[in-house]
Amino acid sequence: MDKNTLVGFALIGAVVIGFSIYNRPSQEEMARAKHYQDSIQAIAQKEAAMQEQAAQQSAAYTIQADSTSLFYGASQGTEQLTTLENDLVKITFTNKGGRVCAATLKDYNGQDGKPLELFDEKDSGMNFAFEGKNENILTEDLYFRPTNVTDSTVTMRLATNGAGYIDFDYKLLPNTYVVNFSIRANGMQNFFPAAANTVNINWHQRARQLEKGFSFEQRYTSLTYKPVDKGSDYLNEMKDAKEEVTDRLDWIAFKNQFFSSVLIADQDFDKASLVSTPLKEGSGYMKNYTADMTTFFDPTGKQATNMQFYFGPNHFKTLLASNDLSLSQKDLELEDLVYLGWPIIRWINRWFTIPLFDWLSGWGLSMGIVLLLMTIIVKALVYPATHKSYMSSAKMRVLKPYINEINAKYPKKEDALKKQQETMALYSKYGVSPMGGCLPMLIQMPVFMALFFFVPNAIELRQQSFLWTPDMSTYDDIIHWSTTIPLLGNHLSLFCLLFSITNILNTMYTMKQQDTGQQQMPGMKLMMYIMPVMFIFIFNGYSSGLNYYYFISGLIGILTMVFLRKTTDEKKLLAQLEANKEKKKQKNGGKAGGGLMAKLEALQKEQERLQQERMNKGKK
């Protein structure tokens, strides 16, 4: 540091110190500032005291006002629990709010090995709001009196200080997951305004994490609802979602991957406001669900408000059977809670996949063997299309020497159109269609896609072991580590790895099969090999049952390809094509070709002619 710099810093320091001394407040100024701060503090303390006094006065007024309430007696009490149960489910009710507070499914276990508890009192709540002339009724803070208690019925009675009351009647139906629920007023005509004809319902529940794989379960956990005379719909599963539904609704479901809590309205729900909020992994919960809506209510008590609950599994046939229990005798379509894919895929799953799965499951086989047999049956059914696709590629492959001659004849890029025209003409002469292998593959796709949607939603696979996986409905993490790798997680699914390996082998066989001499798009071959590797990251968190199905399907595909390759004599195939060419030539009066390929060839020639005309006009 030079001398001038040192002098500069010294001058700056002197100015700063001098300015601070000059602007330092005097003793009088400091005293005035202290007095000002003390005054502000005194005022704040006085305001706080006044607010506290006002709050105490308000509380005293509230207590005094509550003592005159028609439901003052019901505002005080001790919580009591009542249990209804059958062979399938145990439902617990609390007299505080007169509501369902817990549901336990006897035939299913949680991850702890105990009977599965769908929710309990701290996870759920339900409040009914009745609008009165002078005061409103909010049931969540009022104590009901249990009456008419049996193993399958209970009446929760909300009594007034006089003779009137409101009854919540619950009846658990035998051998089902359905609870009938009705609300009826008695002697309450003078309490409600004449125009009152609805009750407001606020229902909320935290959906528990019931399966091992959080991310995979999150994809199938959603707030689902069904508008009257329409198909079901749902809120976004992966982000915060809120919807004000203008349609009247048959039911609203707080859905997990394999289990649901459903509230069904006999007289429909109206003005529904639905909210779904995803929760963080590790919290033990998947989502916060909230539903606010109204439904019919008769203050005179002549007609009851009828509803139903379903607390049970998302099992397709169980839900179908529950539809028959509808109080309104309409098709509730509860089976929509089992998502089976898009319309055509859903049709295949409903009328083919599920009956086949149930038939094989009825043999008492393990789920792994059932999926193996299903895959073999599906592969056998689509074999004719597979064979047709293979033969189409084989015909093009045996013509490869002729294609190579055309490639050598037109090496320049600007001759690409001529090269394509001669290639199409060649295929036309021999009666070969490049599109011949596409249609059979498209026919197979809906069947394979159907199983993609069916397997993750099949509750029958839940906690079913096979080979090294203890639960085919979630990932198998026989290979795992402590740290988390981005996109992969802390495990490697062995079935996913096997699926990816068979996919790579399948790609190799397919690429050889499709080596017909025609030039492919740049990078396409590389992409064909990259995709199976990407599947490791995409499917690593998916259910082991789905990865097992894809592994078996790919393995059978490889064996089928090897079998077809071994049983196809390409020399005989070429000779057959040559014979077909001669027959076509004779049939067309000495001209080879015809059919679709000839039309495509003619179309390309016309396109070339129009292009040449445009070029000639441009030169003029």
ROTIFI-105198 format. One record per residue (C-alpha): residue number from 1; x, z, y. Coordinates in nm, 3 decimals. Layout:
N
NUM;X;Z;Y
...
END
This chain:
620
1;0.000;0.000;0.000
2;0.156;-0.107;0.336
3;0.185;0.097;0.658
4;-0.103;-0.077;0.839
5;-0.344;-0.001;0.553
6;-0.250;0.368;0.555
7;-0.306;0.389;0.929
8;-0.646;0.216;0.889
9;-0.767;0.465;0.622
10;-0.650;0.759;0.836
11;-0.846;0.633;1.138
12;-1.164;0.579;0.929
13;-1.135;0.932;0.786
14;-1.093;1.081;1.133
15;-1.402;0.898;1.264
16;-1.619;1.016;0.970
17;-1.506;1.382;1.010
18;-1.554;1.373;1.385
19;-1.902;1.221;1.353
20;-2.005;1.490;1.102
21;-1.887;1.773;1.332
22;-2.060;1.616;1.632
23;-2.395;1.579;1.448
24;-2.392;1.922;1.282
25;-2.714;2.111;1.379
26;-2.690;2.421;1.596
27;-2.797;2.771;1.479
28;-3.126;2.738;1.671
29;-3.202;2.402;1.506
30;-3.128;2.544;1.163
31;-3.360;2.840;1.228
32;-3.643;2.608;1.338
33;-3.598;2.394;1.023
34;-3.612;2.704;0.801
35;-3.931;2.824;0.974
36;-4.088;2.479;0.923
37;-4.008;2.477;0.550
38;-4.144;2.833;0.510
39;-4.468;2.727;0.682
40;-4.513;2.429;0.449
41;-4.452;2.649;0.145
42;-4.704;2.906;0.269
43;-4.967;2.637;0.321
44;-4.904;2.498;-0.030
45;-4.942;2.844;-0.184
46;-5.266;2.901;0.010
47;-5.406;2.565;-0.108
48;-5.316;2.644;-0.469
49;-5.492;2.979;-0.445
50;-5.801;2.814;-0.298
51;-5.804;2.554;-0.578
52;-5.776;2.826;-0.843
53;-6.061;3.019;-0.681
54;-6.273;2.703;-0.670
55;-6.200;2.635;-1.037
56;-6.305;2.988;-1.130
57;-6.626;2.953;-0.932
58;-6.692;2.615;-1.097
59;-6.633;2.763;-1.443
60;-6.868;3.051;-1.367
61;-7.131;2.805;-1.247
62;-7.086;2.592;-1.563
63;-7.134;2.896;-1.787
64;-7.442;2.994;-1.592
65;-7.575;2.635;-1.609
66;-7.504;2.609;-1.983
67;-7.704;2.924;-2.046
68;-8.013;2.742;-1.922
69;-7.944;2.437;-2.139
70;-8.192;2.350;-2.410
71;-7.893;2.337;-2.649
72;-7.717;2.650;-2.523
73;-7.748;2.814;-2.865
74;-7.595;2.509;-3.036
75;-7.292;2.518;-2.803
76;-7.166;2.831;-2.979
77;-7.092;2.876;-3.345
78;-6.840;2.874;-3.628
79;-6.728;2.559;-3.804
80;-6.856;2.517;-4.161
81;-6.769;2.242;-4.407
82;-7.005;2.083;-4.659
83;-6.893;1.853;-4.941
84;-7.084;1.575;-5.117
85;-6.927;1.399;-5.414
86;-6.987;1.167;-5.704
87;-6.754;1.021;-5.967
88;-6.581;0.796;-5.713
89;-6.555;0.975;-5.379
90;-6.567;1.314;-5.210
91;-6.707;1.324;-4.855
92;-6.662;1.631;-4.634
93;-6.894;1.708;-4.340
94;-6.847;1.952;-4.053
95;-7.133;2.125;-3.877
96;-6.941;2.085;-3.548
97;-7.079;1.751;-3.437
98;-7.273;1.713;-3.764
99;-7.037;1.437;-3.875
100;-6.821;1.311;-4.159
101;-6.476;1.462;-4.116
102;-6.289;1.363;-4.435
103;-6.309;1.118;-4.725
104;-6.112;1.133;-5.051
105;-6.115;0.855;-5.312
106;-6.088;0.991;-5.665
107;-5.983;0.674;-5.850
108;-5.691;0.595;-5.620
109;-5.374;0.789;-5.543
110;-5.172;0.816;-5.225
111;-4.795;0.776;-5.214
112;-4.769;1.147;-5.303
113;-4.948;1.089;-5.634
114;-5.254;1.292;-5.530
115;-5.609;1.153;-5.483
116;-5.604;0.929;-5.178
117;-5.732;1.090;-4.858
118;-5.858;0.811;-4.636
119;-5.881;1.038;-4.329
120;-5.939;1.400;-4.236
121;-6.074;1.592;-3.936
122;-5.765;1.551;-3.719
123;-5.763;1.173;-3.779
124;-6.123;1.094;-3.692
125;-6.414;1.170;-3.467
126;-6.770;1.058;-3.401
127;-6.982;1.146;-3.100
128;-7.348;1.060;-3.043
129;-7.468;1.060;-2.683
130;-7.842;1.095;-2.615
131;-7.967;1.050;-2.259
132;-8.224;1.314;-2.157
133;-8.439;1.364;-1.847
134;-8.248;1.665;-1.714
135;-7.941;1.682;-1.936
136;-7.758;1.469;-2.188
137;-7.668;1.556;-2.546
138;-7.307;1.506;-2.661
139;-7.300;1.603;-3.027
140;-6.921;1.637;-3.074
141;-6.912;1.986;-2.916
142;-7.241;2.116;-3.058
143;-7.291;2.310;-3.380
144;-7.545;2.183;-3.631
145;-7.704;2.388;-3.907
146;-7.661;2.248;-4.263
147;-7.989;2.239;-4.461
148;-8.119;2.063;-4.772
149;-7.772;2.086;-4.928
150;-7.725;1.941;-5.279
151;-7.439;1.761;-5.454
152;-7.548;1.436;-5.292
153;-7.748;1.528;-4.979
154;-7.713;1.734;-4.663
155;-7.917;1.752;-4.344
156;-7.730;1.852;-4.029
157;-7.989;1.996;-3.787
158;-7.926;2.023;-3.413
159;-8.179;2.281;-3.295
160;-8.297;2.343;-2.940
161;-8.377;2.682;-2.790
162;-8.742;2.593;-2.852
163;-8.915;2.424;-3.144
164;-8.758;2.076;-3.126
165;-8.456;1.950;-3.320
166;-8.261;1.639;-3.419
167;-8.174;1.580;-3.786
168;-7.874;1.390;-3.920
169;-7.963;1.315;-4.284
170;-7.682;1.212;-4.522
171;-7.721;1.093;-4.882
172;-7.427;0.992;-5.103
173;-7.551;0.726;-5.346
174;-7.452;0.774;-5.713
175;-7.153;0.577;-5.849
176;-7.090;0.406;-5.515
177;-6.881;0.453;-5.202
178;-7.192;0.429;-4.981
179;-7.351;0.709;-4.778
180;-7.697;0.656;-4.630
181;-7.726;0.809;-4.283
182;-8.034;0.850;-4.062
183;-8.111;1.015;-3.728
184;-8.458;1.144;-3.646
185;-8.590;1.350;-3.354
186;-8.867;1.607;-3.406
187;-9.069;1.765;-3.124
188;-8.836;1.618;-2.859
189;-9.075;1.382;-2.678
190;-9.062;1.577;-2.350
191;-8.682;1.595;-2.352
192;-8.621;1.218;-2.338
193;-8.731;0.976;-2.065
194;-9.009;0.739;-2.160
195;-8.777;0.434;-2.145
196;-8.516;0.583;-2.380
197;-8.473;0.371;-2.695
198;-8.101;0.374;-2.774
199;-7.827;0.617;-2.872
200;-7.462;0.568;-2.772
201;-7.200;0.607;-3.043
202;-6.828;0.668;-2.997
203;-6.632;0.639;-3.322
204;-6.256;0.671;-3.343
205;-6.004;0.703;-3.623
206;-5.631;0.686;-3.679
207;-5.559;0.456;-3.972
208;-5.306;0.625;-4.197
209;-5.008;0.448;-4.349
210;-5.119;0.442;-4.712
211;-4.862;0.201;-4.857
212;-4.482;0.198;-4.873
213;-4.414;-0.111;-4.665
214;-4.514;-0.046;-4.301
215;-4.465;-0.400;-4.167
216;-4.643;-0.565;-4.458
217;-4.936;-0.321;-4.443
218;-4.958;-0.374;-4.066
219;-5.036;-0.744;-4.119
220;-5.347;-0.658;-4.318
221;-5.466;-0.356;-4.116
222;-5.722;-0.457;-3.856
223;-6.042;-0.356;-3.678
224;-6.296;-0.593;-3.831
225;-6.658;-0.656;-3.736
226;-6.943;-0.885;-3.832
227;-7.186;-1.035;-3.578
228;-7.544;-1.084;-3.694
229;-7.593;-1.420;-3.870
230;-7.224;-1.508;-3.826
231;-6.898;-1.469;-4.015
232;-6.677;-1.165;-3.969
233;-6.404;-1.144;-3.706
234;-6.120;-0.905;-3.625
235;-5.889;-0.788;-3.349
236;-5.523;-0.887;-3.338
237;-5.328;-0.687;-3.598
238;-4.988;-0.692;-3.432
239;-5.051;-0.590;-3.070
240;-5.283;-0.390;-2.845
241;-5.625;-0.552;-2.851
242;-5.956;-0.483;-2.679
243;-6.277;-0.682;-2.698
244;-6.619;-0.650;-2.540
245;-6.847;-0.804;-2.800
246;-7.161;-0.966;-2.662
247;-7.314;-1.039;-3.005
248;-7.520;-0.785;-3.193
249;-7.328;-0.656;-3.496
250;-7.416;-0.576;-3.856
251;-7.113;-0.355;-3.912
252;-6.778;-0.236;-3.779
253;-6.486;-0.157;-4.011
254;-6.168;0.043;-3.955
255;-5.966;-0.144;-4.215
256;-5.638;-0.071;-4.391
257;-5.473;-0.318;-4.626
258;-5.656;-0.187;-4.932
259;-5.916;0.062;-4.799
260;-6.179;0.070;-4.525
261;-6.413;0.299;-4.335
262;-6.722;0.094;-4.245
263;-7.019;0.188;-4.028
264;-7.326;-0.028;-4.096
265;-7.632;-0.049;-3.871
266;-7.976;-0.123;-4.011
267;-8.107;-0.197;-3.659
268;-7.779;-0.361;-3.541
269;-7.514;-0.242;-3.299
270;-7.521;-0.365;-2.940
271;-7.282;-0.357;-2.640
272;-6.983;-0.292;-2.863
273;-6.645;-0.221;-2.703
274;-6.366;-0.233;-2.962
275;-6.004;-0.121;-2.923
276;-5.714;-0.143;-3.167
277;-5.372;0.003;-3.080
278;-5.076;-0.037;-3.320
279;-4.864;0.277;-3.371
280;-4.492;0.308;-3.431
281;-4.330;0.301;-3.772
282;-4.245;0.651;-3.889
283;-4.551;0.811;-3.726
284;-4.739;0.812;-4.057
285;-5.014;0.599;-3.901
286;-5.079;0.227;-3.858
287;-5.327;0.203;-3.571
288;-5.563;0.387;-3.341
289;-5.915;0.248;-3.369
290;-6.198;0.306;-3.122
291;-6.551;0.164;-3.122
292;-6.815;0.232;-2.856
293;-7.161;0.087;-2.913
294;-7.535;0.153;-2.897
295;-7.807;0.126;-3.158
296;-8.181;0.184;-3.183
297;-8.326;0.534;-3.135
298;-8.690;0.645;-3.129
299;-8.734;0.965;-2.918
300;-9.080;1.024;-3.066
301;-8.939;1.057;-3.416
302;-9.186;0.810;-3.565
303;-8.903;0.580;-3.675
304;-8.560;0.688;-3.791
305;-8.229;0.537;-3.684
306;-8.083;0.409;-4.012
307;-7.715;0.351;-4.077
308;-7.474;0.354;-4.370
309;-7.111;0.441;-4.428
310;-6.876;0.276;-4.675
311;-6.561;0.475;-4.753
312;-6.382;0.288;-5.028
313;-6.148;0.018;-5.155
314;-6.126;-0.339;-5.031
315;-6.212;-0.460;-5.380
316;-6.397;-0.790;-5.378
317;-6.657;-0.717;-5.647
318;-6.710;-0.357;-5.532
319;-6.788;-0.484;-5.183
320;-7.020;-0.752;-5.323
321;-7.210;-0.484;-5.514
322;-7.228;-0.267;-5.200
323;-7.407;-0.552;-5.020
324;-7.702;-0.499;-5.254
325;-7.741;-0.144;-5.119
326;-7.819;-0.264;-4.768
327;-8.115;-0.081;-4.614
328;-8.225;-0.396;-4.433
329;-8.207;-0.615;-4.747
330;-7.978;-0.862;-4.568
331;-7.645;-0.990;-4.695
332;-7.385;-0.778;-4.517
333;-7.095;-0.992;-4.644
334;-6.874;-0.685;-4.680
335;-6.653;-0.887;-4.915
336;-6.506;-1.047;-4.601
337;-6.291;-0.733;-4.578
338;-6.083;-0.895;-4.853
339;-5.921;-1.182;-4.664
340;-5.896;-1.480;-4.899
341;-5.776;-1.746;-4.656
342;-5.922;-2.041;-4.470
343;-6.259;-2.185;-4.576
344;-6.143;-2.423;-4.854
345;-5.879;-2.173;-4.970
346;-6.136;-1.894;-4.970
347;-6.371;-2.108;-5.178
348;-6.097;-2.165;-5.439
349;-6.013;-1.794;-5.448
350;-6.375;-1.683;-5.478
351;-6.483;-1.924;-5.751
352;-6.159;-1.983;-5.939
353;-5.878;-1.735;-5.872
354;-6.080;-1.410;-5.880
355;-6.281;-1.497;-6.197
356;-5.960;-1.608;-6.370
357;-5.779;-1.292;-6.260
358;-6.066;-1.068;-6.373
359;-6.086;-1.246;-6.708
360;-5.715;-1.202;-6.778
361;-5.718;-0.843;-6.648
362;-5.999;-0.767;-6.893
363;-5.756;-0.814;-7.180
364;-5.579;-0.491;-7.081
365;-5.252;-0.670;-7.000
366;-5.005;-0.550;-6.737
367;-5.040;-0.708;-6.394
368;-4.704;-0.884;-6.433
369;-4.823;-1.062;-6.747
370;-5.157;-1.143;-6.582
371;-4.978;-1.312;-6.290
372;-4.751;-1.497;-6.535
373;-5.048;-1.633;-6.731
374;-5.229;-1.724;-6.410
375;-4.926;-1.919;-6.289
376;-4.896;-2.103;-6.621
377;-5.268;-2.192;-6.617
378;-5.249;-2.315;-6.257
379;-4.938;-2.521;-6.333
380;-5.112;-2.671;-6.636
381;-5.417;-2.766;-6.427
382;-5.208;-2.941;-6.162
383;-4.970;-3.102;-6.417
384;-5.143;-3.444;-6.403
385;-5.086;-3.452;-6.026
386;-4.727;-3.332;-6.075
387;-4.665;-3.603;-6.335
388;-4.810;-3.872;-6.110
389;-4.594;-3.758;-5.819
390;-4.282;-3.756;-6.039
391;-4.349;-4.104;-6.175
392;-4.398;-4.240;-5.824
393;-4.053;-4.110;-5.725
394;-3.903;-4.232;-6.054
395;-4.028;-4.587;-5.990
396;-3.866;-4.586;-5.647
397;-3.545;-4.442;-5.792
398;-3.505;-4.719;-6.056
399;-3.535;-4.974;-5.775
400;-3.242;-4.810;-5.594
401;-2.993;-5.096;-5.673
402;-3.225;-5.342;-5.495
403;-3.262;-5.103;-5.200
404;-2.884;-5.074;-5.177
405;-2.861;-5.454;-5.152
406;-3.107;-5.451;-4.862
407;-2.908;-5.172;-4.691
408;-2.591;-5.377;-4.724
409;-2.770;-5.685;-4.587
410;-2.880;-5.499;-4.272
411;-2.606;-5.250;-4.179
412;-2.681;-5.254;-3.804
413;-2.927;-5.009;-3.640
414;-3.098;-5.286;-3.445
415;-3.196;-5.444;-3.778
416;-3.378;-5.132;-3.893
417;-3.720;-5.298;-3.865
418;-3.612;-5.599;-4.073
419;-3.460;-5.368;-4.331
420;-3.784;-5.170;-4.349
421;-3.985;-5.490;-4.386
422;-3.777;-5.610;-4.680
423;-3.794;-5.267;-4.841
424;-4.172;-5.266;-4.814
425;-4.185;-5.620;-4.949
426;-3.973;-5.514;-5.245
427;-4.201;-5.221;-5.324
428;-4.501;-5.452;-5.289
429;-4.358;-5.699;-5.539
430;-4.306;-5.427;-5.799
431;-4.636;-5.249;-5.727
432;-4.469;-4.928;-5.609
433;-4.608;-4.715;-5.326
434;-4.390;-4.464;-5.137
435;-4.712;-4.276;-5.062
436;-4.792;-4.246;-5.432
437;-4.618;-3.909;-5.463
438;-4.767;-3.755;-5.148
439;-5.136;-3.746;-5.239
440;-5.085;-3.557;-5.569
441;-4.871;-3.300;-5.387
442;-5.142;-3.254;-5.122
443;-5.398;-3.196;-5.397
444;-5.183;-2.914;-5.540
445;-5.127;-2.736;-5.209
446;-5.471;-2.564;-5.174
447;-5.433;-2.407;-5.521
448;-5.086;-2.268;-5.444
449;-5.200;-2.150;-5.099
450;-5.498;-1.973;-5.257
451;-5.267;-1.746;-5.454
452;-5.060;-1.682;-5.139
453;-5.368;-1.524;-4.980
454;-5.506;-1.363;-5.295
455;-5.204;-1.170;-5.424
456;-5.133;-0.953;-5.111
457;-5.503;-0.856;-5.096
458;-5.547;-0.780;-5.467
459;-5.590;-0.402;-5.483
460;-5.555;-0.430;-5.862
461;-5.179;-0.473;-5.808
462;-5.154;-0.148;-5.610
463;-4.923;0.105;-5.780
464;-4.899;-0.116;-6.089
465;-4.545;-0.121;-6.229
466;-4.370;-0.420;-6.387
467;-4.007;-0.449;-6.493
468;-3.805;-0.275;-6.220
469;-4.077;-0.247;-5.953
470;-4.307;0.060;-5.957
471;-4.566;-0.101;-5.726
472;-4.640;-0.473;-5.728
473;-4.838;-0.451;-5.404
474;-4.527;-0.371;-5.198
475;-4.160;-0.473;-5.192
476;-3.920;-0.380;-5.471
477;-3.612;-0.217;-5.317
478;-3.390;-0.174;-5.620
479;-3.107;-0.292;-5.389
480;-3.099;-0.078;-5.073
481;-2.864;0.079;-4.820
482;-2.877;0.338;-4.540
483;-2.836;0.123;-4.227
484;-3.087;-0.133;-4.099
485;-2.980;-0.497;-4.080
486;-3.169;-0.707;-3.822
487;-3.431;-0.937;-3.980
488;-3.352;-0.798;-4.327
489;-3.408;-0.422;-4.305
490;-3.248;-0.165;-4.532
491;-3.318;-0.326;-4.868
492;-3.308;-0.652;-5.061
493;-3.604;-0.738;-5.281
494;-3.478;-0.861;-5.616
495;-3.789;-1.069;-5.681
496;-3.746;-1.224;-5.334
497;-3.383;-1.306;-5.418
498;-3.484;-1.465;-5.750
499;-3.757;-1.663;-5.571
500;-3.503;-1.797;-5.320
501;-3.255;-1.892;-5.595
502;-3.518;-2.085;-5.791
503;-3.621;-2.251;-5.465
504;-3.264;-2.370;-5.409
505;-3.247;-2.508;-5.764
506;-3.586;-2.674;-5.717
507;-3.459;-2.832;-5.397
508;-3.153;-2.968;-5.578
509;-3.369;-3.130;-5.847
510;-3.611;-3.265;-5.588
511;-3.333;-3.417;-5.376
512;-3.192;-3.593;-5.683
513;-3.536;-3.713;-5.775
514;-3.592;-3.852;-5.423
515;-3.255;-4.031;-5.406
516;-3.410;-4.377;-5.382
517;-3.146;-4.537;-5.161
518;-3.350;-4.512;-4.841
519;-3.191;-4.339;-4.548
520;-3.333;-3.995;-4.467
521;-3.374;-3.831;-4.129
522;-3.051;-3.669;-4.004
523;-3.033;-3.300;-4.091
524;-3.333;-3.317;-4.329
525;-3.115;-3.258;-4.635
526;-2.950;-2.960;-4.471
527;-3.287;-2.816;-4.372
528;-3.407;-2.844;-4.732
529;-3.127;-2.607;-4.834
530;-3.152;-2.375;-4.533
531;-3.521;-2.298;-4.590
532;-3.474;-2.118;-4.926
533;-3.213;-1.897;-4.760
534;-3.454;-1.826;-4.473
535;-3.714;-1.717;-4.728
536;-3.496;-1.414;-4.807
537;-3.547;-1.289;-4.451
538;-3.914;-1.396;-4.433
539;-4.036;-1.258;-4.768
540;-3.803;-0.961;-4.817
541;-4.071;-0.721;-4.691
542;-4.360;-0.893;-4.873
543;-4.518;-0.761;-5.191
544;-4.314;-0.790;-5.508
545;-4.622;-0.940;-5.677
546;-4.620;-1.233;-5.434
547;-4.244;-1.290;-5.468
548;-4.278;-1.262;-5.847
549;-4.551;-1.528;-5.843
550;-4.334;-1.763;-5.634
551;-4.035;-1.697;-5.860
552;-4.234;-1.778;-6.176
553;-4.395;-2.079;-6.010
554;-4.056;-2.214;-5.901
555;-3.904;-2.153;-6.244
556;-4.189;-2.336;-6.417
557;-4.148;-2.615;-6.159
558;-3.780;-2.654;-6.253
559;-3.859;-2.658;-6.626
560;-4.131;-2.917;-6.563
561;-3.889;-3.134;-6.366
562;-3.625;-3.113;-6.642
563;-3.887;-3.197;-6.906
564;-4.012;-3.501;-6.713
565;-3.657;-3.620;-6.651
566;-3.571;-3.592;-7.019
567;-3.888;-3.765;-7.138
568;-3.876;-4.055;-6.889
569;-3.675;-4.361;-6.999
570;-3.578;-4.520;-6.668
571;-3.459;-4.845;-6.833
572;-3.802;-4.893;-6.991
573;-3.963;-4.799;-6.662
574;-3.764;-5.070;-6.478
575;-3.852;-5.324;-6.746
576;-4.217;-5.231;-6.706
577;-4.191;-5.280;-6.329
578;-4.031;-5.621;-6.380
579;-4.316;-5.718;-6.611
580;-4.570;-5.594;-6.356
581;-4.398;-5.803;-6.089
582;-4.436;-6.119;-6.300
583;-4.801;-6.046;-6.370
584;-4.869;-5.995;-5.998
585;-4.686;-6.315;-5.918
586;-4.899;-6.514;-6.159
587;-5.216;-6.343;-6.040
588;-5.139;-6.423;-5.673
589;-5.064;-6.787;-5.740
590;-4.686;-6.759;-5.752
591;-4.660;-6.501;-5.476
592;-4.540;-6.153;-5.563
593;-4.697;-5.853;-5.399
594;-5.040;-5.755;-5.286
595;-5.250;-5.450;-5.231
596;-5.160;-5.175;-4.986
597;-4.789;-5.254;-4.971
598;-4.859;-5.615;-4.885
599;-5.089;-5.506;-4.605
600;-4.823;-5.271;-4.471
601;-4.566;-5.551;-4.491
602;-4.797;-5.785;-4.299
603;-4.860;-5.514;-4.041
604;-4.488;-5.467;-3.986
605;-4.436;-5.841;-3.945
606;-4.714;-5.854;-3.687
607;-4.555;-5.560;-3.506
608;-4.220;-5.742;-3.504
609;-4.388;-6.058;-3.366
610;-4.553;-5.866;-3.081
611;-4.224;-5.692;-3.001
612;-4.045;-6.029;-2.987
613;-4.313;-6.168;-2.752
614;-4.268;-5.873;-2.516
615;-3.892;-5.928;-2.515
616;-3.937;-6.300;-2.435
617;-4.170;-6.219;-2.147
618;-3.919;-5.970;-2.016
619;-3.646;-6.233;-2.010
620;-3.868;-6.473;-1.810
END
